[in-house]
């Protein structure tokens, strides 16, 4: 040590594959992609990391006659499966330290296949092989990535390839010299991989750290950026025609980053550039007469593009400027964004939204919704029009008519009603109103309880803490938005088309005996249900999810846990083909189960007996839209936590640190709720 600080290294693995067997499936822009990323990292203006701290490993298979600009041609390896696996294993070895950053950039073919006898679709990268097509499957890649993530949590993976049925980046691409080539796809059913043969751990039976709530959040300690959805094609082409061929996603990313200096590049977060990146991808697909592709993020969008320290932030609604001068909001009627709703717009700061109307609440502007669709809305500025900052995001500050949270007071209290209705999010209704969504119950010794139809004890608010009560109810407004959305997702063409089953993972001996292929679609018993057919589990029960799409359309499915305490945990999302199934494990690690654990119960409750169990709701939402990310629905705090953070201390607020498919209609939505009762140990 000698008192010297360790200088972190930026490990970059670049993989570009243009050449495939017999040249029948070859591409033209993949090696261009990785060479351009290399220049971006090393040439001026750079990314504020000295070149001697960037360690680049290059695997490339260019088309014949390609003239590379890479500084690493003499060290370049052929991107066979064996070499690709070995390069990933090196990143999981001693060369990478916890303080290091890692970037993996893959440009080449992608495929999506089924294994014999399984309804589950598996994504795969397609390494170079002169003799035959071979695959690096998702279960293999995930095992390798998870091993790297054990070495460092500063890991970014970018995949500019198809994740659809077939091994091409697009059906029709333009050769740099102008010749048009048409490539056909073939759906494959193949033999499952053997992870043990590659010296990989299947991921079974991982020990998990204790958590403070029911479901451990699906929040991998790395970020994956993909160029398109799992049933879409990632395009490539030359634009303008005299320029080198590139993948549309990579070209768009280079364009966004090329407009920034080194300091800006170093600080950019994915959330900052995402709207602009999506717009450029869509525009370039139009220029090339290609099908639209929808890039996707898996993990926290607050992470920086080139790695480095980052902090969590509230996602908010995506807000973009329209050509007509109005604004577009990435949420609509299904998310309670209706006509006349007002939305405050912020830049990338503050990371966490402050209380509405507080001294620290300083949005850059405010917009009012004039037209709302199911999942998007059009709005105009309240007052003068304003420019949107990079990474603009919004939050509801005044709901439209009939969209405020309906709160009942027991007993009714005129003074408390007057104080609560100062919040634009709250509407006080009669104590007998059957449509009340949450209730506030006065305690004999002063103070209040916040509860709902399934959980009478969401939070306990001390006497005199009206502002803390308002903060808790405003937080519940956001929590309730997901529950309202479930009621509204009822398009008859796909109604009741999703089924969610919990599989029992408590037989650890059986789990350890399973191979990776068996864990991908495990034959496990269903978790126990009670006489009401509701899952009834003990605290500490281990399970995984199996989701089945019974509709005739491919559906983009997002799974949430709506916890008993007021958390909304984003668990995962997946694009399920018609009739397909998807098995979900914790952190995407095969064999790593979810585990039930109780939320912290409110204390100091008088006159009300504690229940025997609490009820969490697993909510699966499916849509035929491919561009809808429901990340803004998640809530990282319970109602009680928000109440505690807003308690008055000597007149000041004390804030704690946050811890084969039919062509589908344009937009259909469906949702299903799977309750889970968790027994409380008395």
C-alpha positions in Angstrom: 0.0 0.0 0.0 2.7 2.5 1.1 0.0 5.2 1.4 -0.5 5.4 -2.3 -4.0 5.3 -3.8 -4.8 2.8 -6.4 -5.4 4.3 -9.9 -8.5 2.7 -11.4 -8.3 1.1 -14.8 -11.0 1.3 -17.5 -11.2 -2.2 -19.0 -12.9 -2.1 -22.4 -13.8 -5.3 -24.3 -14.7 -4.5 -28.0 -16.3 -7.3 -30.1 -17.1 -6.7 -33.8 -18.2 -9.5 -36.1 -19.0 -8.9 -39.8 -17.8 -12.2 -41.3 -20.0 -15.4 -40.8 -19.9 -18.8 -42.6 -20.0 -18.7 -46.4 -20.5 -14.9 -46.2 -24.3 -15.7 -46.4 -25.1 -13.8 -43.2 -22.3 -11.4 -43.2 -22.6 -7.8 -42.0 -20.7 -4.6 -42.9 -20.8 -2.2 -40.0 -19.9 -4.1 -36.9 -16.1 -3.7 -36.9 -16.6 -0.1 -38.0 -18.7 0.2 -34.8 -16.1 -1.0 -32.4 -13.3 1.0 -34.1 -15.3 4.1 -33.8 -15.9 3.5 -30.1 -12.2 3.0 -29.7 -11.5 6.3 -31.3 -14.0 8.0 -29.1 -12.3 6.7 -26.0 -8.7 7.4 -27.0 -8.7 10.4 -29.4 -9.3 14.0 -28.6 -11.5 15.2 -26.9 -11.7 11.8 -25.2 -13.7 11.0 -22.0 -11.4 12.6 -19.3 -9.7 9.3 -18.7 -5.9 9.2 -19.7 -5.2 6.7 -22.4 -2.7 4.9 -20.2 -5.6 4.0 -17.8 -7.7 2.5 -20.6 -7.0 -1.2 -21.3 -8.6 -2.3 -24.6 -9.1 -5.9 -25.7 -10.3 -6.2 -29.3 -12.0 -9.2 -30.9 -12.8 -8.7 -34.5 -13.8 -10.5 -37.7 -14.0 -7.9 -40.5 -15.4 -8.5 -44.0 -12.6 -9.2 -46.6 -10.6 -6.1 -47.6 -11.6 -4.1 -44.5 -9.1 -1.4 -43.6 -9.1 -1.0 -39.9 -8.0 2.2 -38.0 -7.5 0.4 -34.7 -4.4 0.8 -32.7 -4.7 -2.9 -31.6 -4.8 -4.7 -34.9 -1.7 -6.8 -34.0 -3.2 -7.8 -30.7 -6.7 -8.5 -32.1 -8.2 -12.0 -31.6 -10.7 -13.8 -33.7 -14.1 -13.6 -31.9 -14.8 -17.3 -31.7 -17.0 -18.5 -28.9 -13.9 -19.8 -27.0 -12.1 -16.5 -27.3 -15.2 -14.5 -26.4 -15.7 -16.6 -23.3 -12.0 -16.4 -22.3 -12.0 -12.6 -22.7 -15.0 -12.3 -20.4 -13.4 -14.7 -17.9 -10.3 -12.4 -17.8 -12.6 -9.6 -16.7 -13.8 -11.8 -13.9 -10.3 -12.5 -12.8 -7.5 -10.8 -10.8 -7.0 -8.1 -13.5 -10.1 -6.3 -12.4 -10.2 -4.5 -9.0 -13.3 -3.2 -7.2 -12.4 0.4 -8.1 -12.1 -0.4 -11.8 -14.6 0.3 -14.6 -15.6 -2.2 -17.2 -17.2 -1.6 -20.6 -18.2 -4.5 -22.9 -19.4 -3.5 -26.4 -20.7 -6.1 -28.8 -21.6 -5.5 -32.4 -22.7 -8.4 -34.5 -25.5 -10.9 -35.0 -28.0 -11.8 -32.3 -30.6 -14.5 -32.3 -33.6 -15.8 -30.2 -34.2 -19.5 -30.1 -36.1 -22.2 -28.3 -34.7 -25.3 -26.8 -36.4 -28.6 -27.7 -39.4 -29.1 -25.5 -39.4 -25.8 -23.7 -41.8 -22.8 -24.2 -39.1 -20.4 -23.1 -37.2 -18.3 -25.7 -33.5 -17.7 -25.2 -31.5 -14.8 -26.6 -28.0 -15.5 -27.9 -25.0 -13.7 -29.3 -23.5 -15.3 -32.5 -19.7 -15.6 -32.3 -17.5 -16.0 -35.4 -17.1 -19.4 -36.8 -16.0 -20.1 -40.4 -17.7 -23.5 -40.5 -21.1 -23.2 -38.8 -23.4 -20.9 -36.8 -22.9 -21.3 -33.1 -24.3 -19.4 -30.1 -23.3 -17.9 -26.8 -26.7 -18.2 -25.0 -28.2 -15.8 -22.4 -27.7 -18.3 -19.6 -24.0 -18.5 -20.5 -23.5 -14.8 -20.9 -25.4 -14.1 -17.7 -23.1 -16.4 -15.8 -20.0 -14.7 -17.2 -21.4 -11.2 -16.5 -22.4 -12.1 -13.0 -18.9 -13.2 -12.3 -17.5 -9.9 -13.6 -20.1 -8.0 -11.4 -18.6 -9.8 -8.4 -15.3 -8.0 -9.1 -16.7 -4.5 -9.7 -20.1 -2.9 -9.7 -19.0 -0.3 -12.3 -20.0 -2.5 -15.3 -21.7 -1.5 -18.6 -22.7 -3.8 -21.4 -23.8 -2.5 -24.8 -25.3 -4.9 -27.3 -25.8 -3.6 -30.9 -27.4 -6.7 -32.3 -30.8 -8.4 -32.9 -32.5 -10.3 -30.1 -35.1 -11.7 -32.5 -35.8 -14.9 -34.4 -32.9 -15.1 -36.8 -29.2 -14.2 -37.0 -29.2 -10.9 -38.9 -29.1 -7.3 -37.8 -31.7 -6.4 -40.3 -33.6 -7.8 -43.3 -32.3 -5.2 -45.8 -29.1 -3.4 -45.3 -27.2 -1.1 -47.7 -23.6 -2.1 -48.6 -21.2 0.9 -48.4 -20.7 0.6 -52.2 -24.5 0.9 -52.8 -25.5 -2.8 -53.4 -28.6 -3.8 -51.5 -28.5 -7.2 -49.9 -31.5 -9.1 -48.6 -31.0 -11.5 -45.7 -33.5 -14.1 -44.6 -34.0 -15.3 -41.1 -34.7 -18.8 -39.9 -36.2 -19.6 -36.5 -34.1 -22.2 -34.8 -34.7 -24.9 -32.2 -31.4 -26.0 -30.8 -29.7 -28.0 -28.1 -29.3 -26.3 -24.7 -25.7 -25.3 -23.7 -23.6 -27.0 -21.1 -22.3 -24.4 -18.7 -20.1 -26.9 -16.9 -18.2 -27.6 -20.2 -17.3 -23.9 -20.3 -16.2 -23.9 -16.7 -19.1 -21.7 -15.6 -21.2 -21.7 -12.5 -24.9 -22.2 -13.2 -25.8 -19.7 -10.5 -27.8 -22.1 -8.4 -28.3 -21.8 -4.7 -26.8 -18.4 -4.0 -26.8 -17.1 -0.4 -28.6 -13.8 -0.1 -28.1 -10.9 2.3 -31.0 -9.8 4.6 -33.3 -7.1 3.3 -35.9 -4.9 5.0 -38.9 -5.7 2.8 -40.8 -8.5 1.1 -39.1 -8.9 -2.3 -35.5 -8.1 -2.9 -35.5 -5.5 -5.7 -34.5 -6.5 -9.2 -31.7 -4.0 -9.5 -28.5 -5.5 -10.9 -25.3 -3.8 -10.0 -24.5 -3.3 -13.7 -26.2 -1.8 -16.7 -27.2 -3.4 -20.0 -28.0 -1.3 -23.1 -29.6 -3.1 -26.0 -30.2 -1.8 -29.5 -33.7 -3.2 -29.9 -36.4 -5.3 -28.2 -36.1 -9.0 -28.1 -38.3 -9.6 -31.2 -37.0 -6.7 -33.2 -34.2 -6.3 -35.7 -31.3 -4.0 -35.2 -30.6 -2.1 -38.4 -27.3 -1.1 -40.0 -26.5 1.0 -43.0 -24.5 3.8 -44.5 -25.8 7.3 -44.0 -25.1 9.4 -45.9 -24.5 6.7 -48.5 -20.8 7.8 -49.0 -20.1 7.3 -45.3 -18.9 4.0 -43.6 -21.6 1.6 -42.7 -22.6 1.4 -39.0 -25.2 0.0 -36.8 -28.0 2.5 -36.4 -27.8 2.4 -32.6 -24.0 2.8 -32.5 -24.1 5.6 -35.1 -26.8 7.4 -33.1 -24.8 7.0 -29.9 -21.6 8.3 -31.5 -23.6 11.3 -32.9 -25.0 12.2 -29.4 -21.6 11.8 -27.7 -19.7 13.6 -30.6 -21.5 16.8 -29.7 -19.9 16.9 -26.2 -16.5 17.8 -24.9 -14.5 15.4 -22.6 -15.8 16.8 -19.3 -19.4 16.6 -20.5 -18.9 13.0 -21.8 -17.4 12.0 -18.4 -20.5 13.3 -16.5 -23.2 12.2 -18.9 -25.8 9.7 -17.5 -27.8 7.4 -19.7 -30.9 9.2 -18.6 -29.5 12.5 -19.8 -29.0 11.3 -23.4 -31.8 8.7 -23.7 -34.5 10.9 -25.3 -32.1 12.3 -27.9 -30.7 8.8 -28.6 -34.2 7.3 -29.2 -35.0 10.2 -31.5 -31.9 9.7 -33.6 -32.4 6.0 -33.8 -36.0 6.5 -35.1 -34.9 9.2 -37.6 -32.1 7.0 -39.0 -34.4 4.0 -39.4 -36.7 6.3 -41.4 -33.7 7.4 -43.6 -32.8 3.8 -44.3 -36.4 2.7 -44.8 -36.0 0.2 -42.0 -38.4 -1.0 -39.4 -38.4 0.9 -36.2 -36.3 -0.5 -33.4 -36.7 0.4 -29.7 -33.5 0.5 -27.7 -33.8 -0.6 -24.1 -32.1 -0.2 -20.7 -31.8 -2.9 -18.1 -30.6 -1.5 -14.8 -30.4 2.0 -13.4 -30.5 4.7 -16.1 -28.8 7.1 -13.6 -25.5 5.3 -14.3 -22.9 7.3 -16.2 -22.3 6.4 -19.9 -18.5 5.8 -19.3 -18.8 4.6 -15.7 -17.9 6.3 -12.4 -19.6 7.3 -9.2 -23.4 7.8 -9.5 -26.4 8.4 -7.3 -30.0 7.1 -7.5 -32.6 9.5 -8.7 -36.4 9.7 -9.1 -37.2 8.7 -12.7 -40.3 10.9 -13.3 -42.1 11.1 -16.6 -40.1 11.4 -19.8 -40.8 14.9 -21.2 -39.8 15.9 -24.7 -40.4 18.9 -27.0 -42.7 18.4 -30.0 -42.2 20.1 -33.4 -45.4 22.1 -32.9 -44.0 23.7 -29.7 -46.0 21.7 -27.3 -44.6 19.0 -25.0 -45.0 15.2 -24.9 -45.2 13.3 -21.7 -44.3 9.7 -21.5 -47.4 8.8 -19.4 -51.1 8.9 -20.1 -54.6 8.0 -18.8 -53.5 4.6 -17.6 -51.0 6.3 -15.3 -53.6 8.9 -14.1 -52.2 11.6 -16.4 -55.4 13.0 -17.8 -56.6 16.3 -19.4 -56.1 19.4 -17.2 -53.4 17.6 -15.2 -50.4 19.8 -14.4 -46.8 18.5 -14.4 -43.7 20.2 -13.0 -40.7 19.7 -15.3 -37.1 19.4 -13.9 -33.7 18.8 -15.3 -31.3 16.1 -14.0 -31.3 17.8 -10.7 -32.6 17.5 -8.0 -32.0 13.8 -8.0 -34.9 13.2 -5.6 -38.0 15.3 -6.0 -38.5 17.6 -3.0 -42.0 18.2 -1.3 -44.4 19.9 -3.7 -44.3 23.7 -3.2 -41.4 23.5 -0.6 -38.6 26.1 -0.7 -36.3 23.6 -2.5 -38.9 22.8 -5.1 -37.7 24.7 -8.2 -38.9 23.2 -11.5 -37.7 24.7 -14.7 -41.3 25.0 -15.8 -44.8 23.7 -15.6 -47.0 22.1 -18.3 -50.8 21.4 -18.5 -52.1 18.3 -20.3 -54.4 19.1 -23.3 -54.8 15.7 -24.7 -54.1 12.3 -23.1 -53.8 8.9 -24.7 -53.5 5.6 -22.9 -49.7 5.9 -22.2 -48.7 9.3 -23.5 -50.0 12.9 -23.4 -49.6 16.3 -25.1 -49.2 19.3 -22.9 -48.7 23.1 -23.3 -46.6 25.4 -21.1 -48.3 27.1 -18.2 -47.2 30.6 -18.9 -44.3 31.3 -21.3 -42.8 28.3 -23.2 -39.5 27.1 -21.9 -36.6 25.1 -23.2 -36.2 21.6 -21.9 -32.9 20.8 -20.2 -31.1 17.6 -21.1 -32.6 14.6 -19.4 -35.9 16.5 -18.7 -38.3 14.7 -16.4 -41.6 15.6 -14.9 -43.9 14.7 -11.9 -47.6 15.2 -11.2 -48.3 18.3 -9.1 -52.0 18.8 -9.9 -54.1 15.9 -11.1 -56.9 16.3 -13.6 -60.5 16.1 -12.6 -61.5 13.1 -10.5 -57.8 11.9 -10.4 -56.9 13.1 -6.9 -56.4 10.5 -4.2 -59.7 9.9 -2.4 -59.0 10.0 1.4 -61.6 9.3 4.1 -61.2 10.6 7.7 -62.4 8.5 10.6 -63.9 10.2 12.4 -64.6 13.1 10.1 -62.6 16.2 11.1 -63.3 19.6 9.5 -60.0 21.1 10.6 -57.9 18.2 9.4 -59.9 18.1 6.1 -59.0 21.8 5.6 -55.3 21.2 6.1 -55.1 18.0 4.0 -56.9 19.6 1.0 -54.1 22.2 0.8 -52.3 19.4 -1.1 -53.4 19.4 -4.8 -53.1 15.6 -4.8 -55.6 14.9 -2.1 -59.5 14.9 -2.1 -61.2 14.3 1.2 -64.4 12.2 0.8 -67.1 11.0 3.3 -66.1 8.3 5.8 -68.8 6.2 4.3 -67.7 6.6 0.7 -67.2 3.1 -0.8 -64.7 4.6 -3.4 -62.3 5.9 -0.8 -58.8 4.7 -1.7 -57.0 5.3 1.6 -58.2 6.1 5.1 -56.8 8.2 8.0 -57.9 6.9 11.4 -57.5 9.1 14.4 -55.9 7.4 17.4 -57.2 7.9 21.0 -54.0 9.5 22.2 -53.6 11.8 19.2 -51.9 11.1 15.9 -53.3 9.0 13.0 -53.0 5.7 11.2 -52.8 5.4 7.4 -54.4 2.3 5.9 -56.1 0.8 2.9 -58.5 -2.0 2.0 -55.9 -4.7 2.5 -53.5 -3.2 5.0 -55.0 -1.2 7.9 -51.5 -0.3 9.2 -49.5 1.3 6.4 -48.1 4.0 8.7 -48.4 5.6 12.1 -48.2 9.4 12.3 -47.5 11.1 15.7 -49.9 13.8 17.1 -49.3 17.3 15.6 -47.4 16.0 12.6 -49.9 17.2 9.9 -47.1 17.9 7.3 -45.8 14.4 7.8 -49.3 13.0 7.3 -49.6 15.0 4.1 -46.2 13.7 2.9 -47.3 10.1 3.6 -50.6 10.5 1.7 -48.8 12.2 -1.2 -46.4 9.3 -1.4 -49.5 7.0 -1.3 -50.9 8.9 -4.3 -47.9 7.7 -6.3 -48.2 4.2 -4.9 -51.9 4.1 -5.8 -51.2 5.1 -9.4 -50.0 1.6 -10.1 -53.1 0.1 -8.5 -55.3 2.4 -10.6 -53.4 1.4 -13.7 -54.2 -2.3 -13.1 -57.9 -1.5 -13.1 -57.6 0.5 -16.3 -55.6 -2.1 -18.3 -58.6 -4.0 -19.6 -58.5 -4.1 -23.4 -60.8 -7.0 -24.2 -58.6 -8.4 -27.0 -55.9 -9.3 -24.4 -57.8 -9.3 -21.2 -56.8 -12.1 -18.7 -54.0 -13.2 -21.1 -51.2 -13.1 -18.5 -50.7 -15.8 -15.8 -48.2 -15.5 -13.0 -47.2 -18.5 -11.0 -44.9 -18.8 -8.0 -42.7 -21.8 -8.0 -41.4 -23.3 -4.7 -37.5 -23.1 -4.5 -37.1 -24.3 -0.9 -35.7 -27.7 -1.7 -32.1 -26.6 -1.9 -30.8 -30.1 -2.7 -33.0 -30.4 -5.7 -32.0 -26.9 -6.8 -28.3 -27.6 -6.6 -28.8 -30.8 -8.7 -30.4 -28.8 -11.6 -28.4 -28.0 -14.7 -28.5 -24.5 -16.2 -31.0 -25.7 -18.8 -33.3 -27.1 -16.2 -33.1 -23.8 -14.2 -34.1 -21.8 -17.3 -37.5 -23.6 -17.2 -37.6 -25.5 -13.9 -40.0 -28.3 -13.1 -40.7 -27.1 -9.6 -43.9 -27.4 -7.5 -46.1 -24.4 -7.2 -46.0 -22.4 -4.0 -48.7 -23.2 -1.4 -52.1 -21.5 -1.6 -54.8 -21.2 1.1 -58.5 -22.0 0.8 -59.0 -18.7 -1.0 -56.5 -19.8 -3.7 -54.2 -17.0 -2.5 -50.5 -17.8 -2.1 -49.8 -18.1 1.6 -46.2 -18.0 2.5 -44.0 -17.9 5.6 -41.4 -15.2 6.0 -38.2 -16.5 4.4 -40.0 -18.6 1.8 -37.9 -18.9 -1.4 -39.5 -18.8 -4.9 -39.2 -17.8 -8.5 -41.8 -16.5 -11.0 -43.1 -18.1 -14.2 -45.1 -15.7 -16.4 -47.1 -17.1 -19.4 -48.5 -15.0 -22.3 -51.8 -16.7 -23.4 -52.7 -14.0 -25.9 -52.2 -14.1 -29.7 -49.8 -11.1 -29.6 -46.3 -10.6 -28.4 -46.5 -8.5 -25.2 -44.0 -6.4 -23.4 -44.5 -7.5 -19.8 -43.3 -5.7 -16.7 -43.6 -7.2 -13.2 -43.8 -5.2 -10.0 -44.2 -6.0 -6.3 -46.7 -3.7 -4.7 -45.7 -4.3 -1.1 -47.8 -4.1 2.0 -45.9 -1.2 3.3 -46.2 1.1 0.2 -43.1 0.1 -1.7 -43.3 -0.5 -5.5 -40.5 -2.7 -6.5 -39.7 -3.1 -10.2 -38.7 -6.7 -10.6 -38.1 -7.2 -14.3 -39.5 -6.9 -17.8 -39.5 -9.2 -20.8 -41.0 -9.4 -24.2 -43.1 -12.6 -24.4 -44.1 -14.0 -27.7 -47.6 -15.4 -28.1 -47.9 -18.6 -26.0 -44.4 -18.1 -24.6 -43.3 -18.4 -21.0 -40.6 -16.5 -19.0 -39.0 -17.6 -15.8 -37.7 -14.9 -13.5 -34.9 -15.3 -11.0 -33.4 -12.7 -8.6 -30.9 -10.4 -10.3 -31.3 -12.6 -13.4 -29.1 -15.3 -11.8 -30.3 -18.8 -12.6 -31.2 -20.6 -9.4 -31.1 -17.4 -7.2 -34.6 -17.3 -5.7 -36.6 -14.4 -4.4 -37.3 -14.5 -0.7 -40.3 -13.2 1.3 -39.5 -10.8 4.2 -41.9 -8.5 6.1 -41.9 -4.8 5.8 -41.2 -2.9 9.0 -44.5 -2.7 10.9 -45.7 0.7 12.3 -45.0 1.1 16.1 -46.9 2.9 18.8 -50.3 1.8 17.6 -53.1 2.0 20.1 -56.4 0.1 20.2 -55.9 -1.9 17.0 -54.8 -5.5 17.0 -52.0 -6.4 14.6 -53.1 -8.6 11.7 -52.0 -12.2 11.3 -50.5 -11.6 7.9 -49.8 -8.8 5.4 -50.6 -8.9 1.7 -48.2 -8.1 -1.1 -49.5 -7.9 -4.7 -47.5 -9.1 -7.7 -48.6 -7.0 -10.6 -47.9 -8.0 -14.2 -48.6 -5.4 -16.8 -48.5 -6.3 -20.5 -48.8 -4.1 -23.6 -48.4 -4.5 -27.4 -46.4 -1.2 -27.3 -42.6 -1.8 -27.6 -41.4 1.6 -26.4 -43.1 1.9 -23.0 -40.8 1.7 -20.0 -42.7 1.8 -16.7 -39.6 2.5 -14.6 -41.2 5.7 -13.3 -43.7 3.6 -11.4 -41.2 2.3 -8.8 -41.1 3.7 -5.3 -38.0 2.9 -3.1 -39.6 4.0 0.2 -42.6 2.8 2.2 -45.3 5.2 3.5 -43.9 4.9 7.0 -40.4 5.9 5.8 -41.8 9.0 4.1 -43.7 9.9 7.2 -40.6 9.5 9.3 -38.5 11.7 7.0 -41.0 14.5 7.3 -41.4 14.6 11.1 -40.8 18.1 12.6 -37.7 18.4 14.7 -37.4 21.8 16.4 -39.3 23.4 13.6 -37.0 21.9 10.9 -37.5 19.0 8.6 -35.1 16.1 9.3 -34.5 14.2 6.1 -32.8 10.8 6.4 -30.6 9.5 3.6 -32.5 7.4 1.0 -31.5 4.3 1.0 -45.2 -16.9 -34.3 -47.1 -13.9 -33.5 -50.1 -12.0 -34.9 -49.7 -8.4 -35.9 -50.9 -6.5 -32.9 -53.0 -3.3 -32.8 -50.9 -0.2 -32.0 -51.6 -0.2 -28.3 -53.3 -2.8 -26.1 -52.9 -3.1 -22.3 -53.6 -5.9 -19.8 -52.7 -6.5 -16.2 -53.0 -9.2 -13.6 -52.7 -9.1 -9.8 -51.3 -12.1 -7.9 -51.8 -11.6 -4.1 -49.3 -13.1 -1.6 -50.1 -13.4 2.1 -47.1 -13.3 4.3 -47.7 -14.7 7.8 -46.6 -12.4 10.7 -44.8 -14.3 13.4 -46.5 -13.3 16.7 
